[in-house]
Amino acid sequence: MVMPVLAVAAAQFPDYSPMMVGIAIGGYGLTQAALQIPMGMLSDRWGRKPVILLGLSVFALGSLVAALADTMAWMIAGRVLQGAGAIAGAIMALATDVAREQQRAKVMAIIGIAIGFSFYLAVLIGPIIADSWGIAGIFWVTGVLALACLPMVKWAVPDSPQRVSAETLPRGDQVWAMFVSSQLWRLNVSVMLLHMMITLLFVQIPLSLVALGMQLDSHWTLYLPVLLVSVVLLGGMMRSSRGKAPRRMLMSAIAMLLVAFAMLGSGMLNWWFVVTAMVVFFTGFNYLEANLPALVSSIAPAGQKGTAMGIYASFQFFGAFLGGVVSGSIATKFGAQGAYISGIVVAILWAFIMMGLRTTDKFKRVTLTLDNGVQVAAAQLQLLERHSGVIECLYDAQQGLLFLKVDSDFNELEARALIKQWA
């Protein structure tokens, strides 16, 4: 809700500047990026709910600080404190813990849809709330919503019955290997640049709309058709991408972002031009937002998806911080047009990085629980790896789990029958 309004609504503060606006929008991402992995690992030690409750409380406190802020500096402090409630990993882990294994993919998909829907809803209602209650009203609303989640987490959500697997939460001993992986770093940088670009866009686009004569409370009338049309176009793009190389489609989406920023940076702004540019942008953005994490999940080695996704989330949030800082600093010197042109440069750089991405097949992940007392020898693991459909396998002796990465030829019943022979 903050992103589409802060650049306009924060003009009341005495220390207002494009740079301060950029830091205020992106500051949330800095602490999210720094604490995403540590908070996820902490939830494996303290438990899911204590970490989630702590994170929600910290977020609510940050909302209070930002709501009471009378300067941009204090608002930035509130935003940074909000970001310290980095509980995405712990929430995903809790969802995995309480869901049956055969339902986990569906649960994760529902959570992903909810997150995406909340983004669109926030973009629409943020300007309306800011018009009625000011920028402080948005922070009061987010603070109250965070506090309302506390009793839900405490009493409505089931307790975690088990320790989460390495496929869900990051492990410290795997971070460096995942960080330097030749393929994964390209996807990590991709999500960083993607969220850098959307933050850059929302630092500037509200000001451009005001310059076109649109008051803040009417911005939703532009965002609504943009989002609806882009979702329809995304559906067509997803259908047309079936069976095609992921890199080719990713490059097409990046090209859409480049075209959008080129239109906005041309200086020929009118209502229809802005709407068209934003439709093009959000169609590409939605495609990348949906497909990049799926590629990370597919490429990550068996038993290490949690670490790979934790690093990915950290890059994602750091991108939001970077976008705010870059947009604010460039706009201070060269104005909004200069910020839009920087988006073109970022898209070109991104395209060169993605040229090195290899085409990958989409694999499934299966976690098998071993009976108590079963010890797995290296020869048995090698036998399992030669089983039809098994791409990789990893044995976690501490938790008694086997993590498999498999393709469509894998037969789980046959694999379980093979494992039973080890008892």
VMD Tcl script that draws the C-alpha trace (Angstrom):
set ca {
  {0.00 0.00 0.00}
  {2.94 2.32 0.59}
  {4.57 1.92 -2.83}
  {2.01 3.71 -5.04}
  {1.45 6.68 -2.70}
  {4.58 7.55 -0.76}
  {6.22 9.66 -3.46}
  {3.19 11.98 -3.48}
  {1.80 11.78 0.06}
  {5.16 12.26 1.79}
  {5.65 15.73 0.28}
  {4.30 17.17 3.55}
  {7.45 16.24 5.48}
  {10.11 18.96 5.93}
  {12.98 16.69 4.86}
  {11.19 15.38 1.76}
  {13.39 14.56 -1.23}
  {13.36 11.94 -4.01}
  {16.29 10.22 -2.32}
  {14.49 10.01 1.04}
  {11.38 8.66 -0.69}
  {13.44 5.96 -2.40}
  {15.05 4.91 0.87}
  {11.67 4.92 2.66}
  {10.15 2.63 0.02}
  {13.18 0.36 -0.25}
  {14.35 0.42 3.38}
  {11.87 -2.31 4.25}
  {13.67 -4.61 1.84}
  {17.09 -4.05 3.41}
  {16.26 -5.64 6.76}
  {14.07 -8.26 5.09}
  {17.04 -9.30 2.96}
  {19.45 -9.33 5.91}
  {17.19 -11.31 8.28}
  {15.30 -13.67 5.95}
  {17.74 -16.58 6.30}
  {18.61 -16.07 10.02}
  {14.92 -15.85 11.01}
  {14.14 -18.98 9.02}
  {16.95 -20.90 10.70}
  {15.89 -19.52 14.09}
  {12.40 -20.95 13.61}
  {13.96 -24.40 13.35}
  {15.47 -23.86 16.82}
  {12.79 -21.87 18.66}
  {9.77 -23.20 16.80}
  {7.64 -21.71 14.01}
  {5.01 -19.87 16.02}
  {7.35 -18.01 18.42}
  {9.34 -16.61 15.47}
  {6.18 -15.70 13.53}
  {4.66 -13.97 16.57}
  {7.93 -12.10 17.16}
  {8.10 -11.02 13.53}
  {4.49 -9.78 13.49}
  {5.09 -7.83 16.70}
  {8.23 -6.19 15.30}
  {6.35 -5.33 12.09}
  {3.51 -3.78 14.14}
  {6.04 -1.73 16.14}
  {7.63 -0.51 12.91}
  {4.17 0.45 11.62}
  {3.58 2.47 14.81}
  {6.89 4.33 14.42}
  {6.12 5.13 10.77}
  {2.54 6.19 11.56}
  {3.74 8.66 14.20}
  {6.65 9.95 12.10}
  {6.81 13.69 11.48}
  {9.92 13.49 9.30}
  {11.08 11.24 6.49}
  {13.97 10.08 8.67}
  {11.58 8.67 11.28}
  {9.45 7.09 8.57}
  {12.55 5.37 7.21}
  {13.30 4.10 10.73}
  {9.78 2.68 10.91}
  {10.10 1.04 7.51}
  {13.43 -0.56 8.42}
  {11.87 -1.85 11.64}
  {8.90 -3.24 9.71}
  {11.30 -5.19 7.52}
  {12.92 -6.76 10.59}
  {9.79 -8.89 10.93}
  {11.17 -11.26 8.29}
  {8.90 -14.27 8.74}
  {8.29 -15.49 5.18}
  {10.51 -18.55 5.64}
  {8.98 -19.47 9.01}
  {5.45 -19.17 7.58}
  {6.27 -21.41 4.63}
  {7.89 -23.90 7.01}
  {4.83 -23.94 9.28}
  {2.56 -24.46 6.29}
  {4.74 -27.40 5.23}
  {4.74 -28.84 8.75}
  {0.96 -28.88 9.18}
  {0.02 -29.97 5.64}
  {-0.05 -33.59 4.53}
  {2.74 -34.42 2.11}
  {0.37 -34.99 -0.82}
  {-1.29 -31.60 -0.19}
  {1.80 -29.44 0.27}
  {2.09 -28.33 -3.35}
  {-1.55 -27.20 -3.27}
  {-1.04 -25.36 0.04}
  {2.01 -23.53 -1.30}
  {0.12 -22.59 -4.47}
  {-2.76 -21.13 -2.41}
  {-0.31 -19.09 -0.32}
  {1.38 -17.85 -3.50}
  {-1.97 -16.82 -5.00}
  {-2.88 -15.00 -1.78}
  {0.41 -13.09 -1.81}
  {-0.07 -12.08 -5.44}
  {-3.67 -11.04 -4.85}
  {-2.69 -8.98 -1.80}
  {-0.19 -7.05 -3.92}
  {-2.84 -6.09 -6.48}
  {-5.36 -5.24 -3.78}
  {-2.81 -3.06 -1.98}
  {-1.94 -1.13 -5.14}
  {-5.64 -0.33 -5.60}
  {-6.62 0.62 -2.04}
  {-3.38 2.32 -1.00}
  {-4.22 5.61 -2.77}
  {-7.78 5.54 -1.38}
  {-6.60 5.07 2.23}
  {-3.91 7.72 1.82}
  {-6.46 10.20 0.47}
  {-8.80 9.62 3.44}
  {-6.35 9.25 6.32}
  {-2.99 10.38 4.93}
  {0.18 8.35 4.70}
  {-0.03 7.69 8.46}
  {-3.36 5.94 7.87}
  {-1.66 3.26 5.78}
  {0.76 2.49 8.58}
  {-2.05 2.40 11.17}
  {-3.92 -0.07 8.98}
  {-0.89 -2.33 8.46}
  {-0.09 -2.22 12.18}
  {-3.64 -3.23 13.13}
  {-3.63 -6.02 10.53}
  {-0.35 -7.36 11.94}
  {-1.77 -7.36 15.49}
  {-4.95 -9.06 14.25}
  {-2.77 -11.91 12.96}
  {-1.35 -12.65 16.43}
  {-4.40 -14.49 17.86}
  {-4.90 -16.25 14.52}
  {-1.37 -17.64 14.60}
  {-1.57 -18.47 18.31}
  {-4.92 -20.26 18.41}
  {-6.32 -20.81 14.89}
  {-3.27 -22.30 13.17}
  {-2.24 -25.85 14.19}
  {1.02 -26.33 16.03}
  {3.99 -27.70 14.10}
  {4.12 -31.47 14.72}
  {7.60 -32.05 13.34}
  {10.90 -30.49 12.43}
  {10.87 -29.10 8.92}
  {13.00 -30.63 6.23}
  {15.93 -29.03 4.49}
  {13.67 -28.60 1.48}
  {11.77 -25.85 3.31}
  {14.20 -23.87 5.49}
  {17.78 -22.76 4.78}
  {20.77 -24.46 6.38}
  {23.89 -22.51 7.20}
  {26.28 -25.16 5.87}
  {24.67 -24.96 2.41}
  {24.49 -21.18 1.96}
  {27.82 -20.58 0.24}
  {27.45 -23.43 -2.26}
  {23.97 -22.21 -3.24}
  {25.18 -18.61 -3.32}
  {27.89 -19.27 -5.94}
  {25.99 -21.85 -8.04}
  {26.55 -20.92 -11.69}
  {22.87 -21.18 -12.57}
  {21.19 -20.15 -9.33}
  {23.07 -16.84 -9.06}
  {21.57 -15.77 -12.40}
  {18.07 -16.36 -11.05}
  {18.93 -14.62 -7.77}
  {20.23 -11.58 -9.63}
  {17.14 -11.75 -11.85}
  {14.69 -11.45 -8.97}
  {16.84 -8.70 -7.45}
  {16.69 -6.69 -10.70}
  {12.98 -7.45 -11.12}
  {12.09 -5.99 -7.73}
  {14.57 -3.18 -8.23}
  {12.65 -2.24 -11.37}
  {9.17 -2.38 -9.82}
  {10.36 -0.26 -6.88}
  {11.99 2.17 -9.30}
  {8.70 2.34 -11.20}
  {6.58 3.07 -8.13}
  {8.95 5.73 -6.83}
  {8.37 7.66 -10.08}
  {5.01 6.73 -11.60}
  {2.79 8.41 -8.95}
  {4.63 11.68 -9.55}
  {4.23 11.29 -13.31}
  {0.49 10.71 -12.87}
  {0.17 13.83 -10.71}
  {2.05 15.76 -13.41}
  {-0.60 14.54 -15.88}
  {-3.32 16.02 -13.68}
  {-4.43 12.86 -11.85}
  {-5.00 13.36 -8.13}
  {-3.72 10.64 -5.80}
  {-7.22 9.39 -4.87}
  {-7.95 8.64 -8.56}
  {-4.78 6.68 -9.30}
  {-6.61 3.42 -8.64}
  {-8.74 4.09 -11.73}
  {-5.58 3.65 -13.79}
  {-4.10 0.77 -11.77}
  {-7.29 -1.34 -11.92}
  {-7.56 -1.68 -15.73}
  {-3.78 -2.06 -15.96}
  {-3.75 -4.98 -13.55}
  {-6.82 -6.66 -15.07}
  {-5.50 -6.47 -18.64}
  {-2.00 -7.60 -17.59}
  {-3.43 -10.67 -15.82}
  {-5.38 -11.61 -18.97}
  {-2.25 -11.17 -21.10}
  {-0.26 -13.19 -18.56}
  {-2.67 -16.09 -19.05}
  {-2.08 -15.97 -22.80}
  {1.66 -15.76 -22.26}
  {1.65 -18.77 -19.93}
  {-0.32 -20.84 -22.45}
  {1.98 -19.89 -25.32}
  {5.08 -20.75 -23.26}
  {4.21 -24.42 -22.82}
  {6.85 -26.61 -24.35}
  {9.17 -23.69 -25.09}
  {12.60 -23.09 -23.62}
  {12.38 -21.14 -20.34}
  {15.26 -18.84 -21.29}
  {13.49 -17.73 -24.46}
  {10.32 -16.80 -22.58}
  {12.26 -15.13 -19.76}
  {14.11 -13.01 -22.30}
  {10.78 -12.04 -23.87}
  {9.47 -10.90 -20.48}
  {12.64 -8.88 -19.81}
  {12.20 -7.27 -23.23}
  {8.70 -6.21 -22.16}
  {10.13 -4.44 -19.11}
  {12.69 -2.72 -21.34}
  {9.95 -1.54 -23.74}
  {7.85 -0.23 -20.84}
  {10.70 1.84 -19.42}
  {11.61 3.05 -22.91}
  {8.05 4.33 -23.36}
  {8.05 6.05 -19.96}
  {11.53 7.50 -20.53}
  {10.66 8.90 -23.96}
  {9.25 12.08 -22.45}
  {6.02 11.76 -24.50}
  {3.76 11.06 -21.53}
  {-0.02 11.10 -21.73}
  {-2.68 8.98 -20.04}
  {-2.90 6.31 -22.77}
  {0.87 6.14 -23.16}
  {1.33 5.52 -19.44}
  {-1.44 2.92 -19.34}
  {0.07 1.03 -22.28}
  {3.56 1.12 -20.76}
  {2.28 -0.17 -17.41}
  {0.27 -2.97 -19.04}
  {3.41 -4.08 -20.88}
  {5.45 -3.81 -17.67}
  {3.05 -5.77 -15.47}
  {2.56 -8.52 -18.04}
  {6.31 -9.12 -18.10}
  {6.60 -8.63 -14.34}
  {3.84 -11.15 -13.58}
  {5.38 -13.77 -15.84}
  {8.81 -13.41 -14.23}
  {7.40 -13.29 -10.70}
  {5.56 -16.57 -11.31}
  {8.31 -18.46 -13.14}
  {11.59 -17.45 -11.48}
  {10.89 -19.24 -8.16}
  {9.74 -22.34 -10.04}
  {13.09 -22.41 -11.86}
  {14.99 -21.99 -8.58}
  {13.02 -24.87 -7.10}
  {13.80 -27.04 -10.11}
  {17.53 -26.24 -10.33}
  {18.32 -26.50 -6.58}
  {19.92 -29.83 -5.61}
  {17.86 -32.41 -3.74}
  {17.51 -31.55 -0.05}
  {18.73 -27.99 -0.55}
  {15.67 -26.19 -1.90}
  {15.10 -24.42 1.44}
  {18.54 -22.84 1.31}
  {18.20 -21.92 -2.36}
  {14.80 -20.30 -1.79}
  {16.05 -18.45 1.31}
  {18.88 -16.87 -0.69}
  {16.43 -16.11 -3.52}
  {14.08 -14.30 -1.09}
  {17.00 -12.28 0.31}
  {17.97 -11.12 -3.18}
  {14.33 -10.29 -3.88}
  {14.01 -7.98 -0.89}
  {17.45 -6.45 -1.45}
  {16.28 -5.58 -4.95}
  {13.47 -3.49 -3.47}
  {16.00 -1.59 -1.37}
  {18.32 -1.12 -4.32}
  {15.47 0.12 -6.50}
  {14.51 2.76 -3.98}
  {18.05 4.03 -3.54}
  {18.89 4.01 -7.27}
  {15.62 5.67 -8.24}
  {15.92 8.33 -5.56}
  {19.53 9.20 -6.31}
  {19.07 9.35 -10.10}
  {15.81 11.31 -9.86}
  {17.55 13.85 -7.61}
  {20.12 14.59 -10.32}
  {18.31 13.85 -13.59}
  {14.60 13.83 -12.77}
  {11.97 11.15 -13.41}
  {13.03 10.69 -17.04}
  {16.56 9.82 -15.93}
  {15.16 7.23 -13.50}
  {13.10 5.64 -16.27}
  {16.14 5.51 -18.55}
  {18.07 3.74 -15.78}
  {15.41 1.02 -16.01}
  {16.36 0.53 -19.67}
  {20.01 0.11 -18.70}
  {19.09 -2.44 -16.02}
  {16.99 -4.47 -18.48}
  {19.84 -4.60 -21.02}
  {22.32 -5.70 -18.35}
  {19.84 -8.31 -17.14}
  {19.41 -9.73 -20.67}
  {23.18 -10.27 -20.97}
  {23.23 -12.09 -17.61}
  {20.38 -14.40 -18.63}
  {22.14 -15.47 -21.83}
  {24.18 -17.87 -19.69}
  {21.12 -19.61 -18.22}
  {20.84 -23.22 -19.33}
  {17.51 -24.71 -20.35}
  {16.24 -26.91 -17.52}
  {13.51 -29.48 -17.22}
  {10.95 -29.11 -14.45}
  {11.48 -31.71 -11.76}
  {9.33 -32.80 -8.84}
  {10.62 -33.20 -5.29}
  {9.73 -36.11 -3.05}
  {10.58 -36.54 0.64}
  {10.54 -40.10 1.99}
  {10.53 -40.84 5.73}
  {12.56 -43.86 6.86}
  {11.51 -46.17 9.67}
  {13.27 -45.68 13.01}
  {16.60 -47.43 13.16}
  {17.10 -47.69 9.41}
  {20.63 -46.76 8.36}
  {21.37 -45.98 4.74}
  {24.68 -47.05 3.26}
  {26.38 -45.33 0.33}
  {25.77 -48.38 -1.89}
  {22.04 -48.19 -1.17}
  {21.94 -44.50 -2.10}
  {23.72 -45.27 -5.37}
  {21.15 -47.99 -6.07}
  {18.32 -45.52 -5.43}
  {19.93 -42.91 -7.70}
  {19.90 -45.49 -10.52}
  {16.18 -46.09 -9.96}
  {14.00 -45.01 -12.90}
  {13.09 -41.32 -12.73}
  {15.46 -40.37 -9.86}
  {17.70 -37.42 -10.77}
  {19.31 -36.77 -7.38}
  {18.93 -38.01 -3.83}
  {20.19 -36.81 -0.46}
  {20.04 -38.65 2.86}
  {19.55 -36.74 6.13}
  {20.57 -39.19 8.86}
  {19.62 -36.83 11.70}
  {15.97 -36.61 10.65}
  {15.73 -39.98 8.92}
  {14.65 -38.45 5.61}
  {15.46 -39.06 1.97}
  {15.16 -36.08 -0.37}
  {14.64 -36.95 -4.02}
  {14.56 -34.86 -7.18}
  {12.64 -36.84 -9.79}
  {11.19 -36.61 -13.28}
  {7.94 -37.92 -14.78}
  {9.27 -41.52 -15.00}
  {9.53 -41.81 -11.20}
  {7.25 -44.33 -9.49}
  {6.98 -43.52 -5.79}
  {5.41 -46.86 -4.85}
  {8.34 -48.74 -6.39}
  {10.83 -46.46 -4.61}
  {9.11 -47.03 -1.26}
  {9.11 -50.78 -1.85}
  {12.86 -50.63 -2.53}
  {13.48 -48.64 0.67}
  {11.44 -51.10 2.76}
  {13.97 -53.77 1.85}
  {16.62 -51.79 3.74}
  {14.92 -52.29 7.13}
}
mol new
graphics top color blue
foreach p $ca { graphics top sphere $p radius 0.5 }
foreach p [lrange $ca 0 end-1] q [lrange $ca 1 end] { graphics top cylinder $p $q radius 0.2 }
display resetview
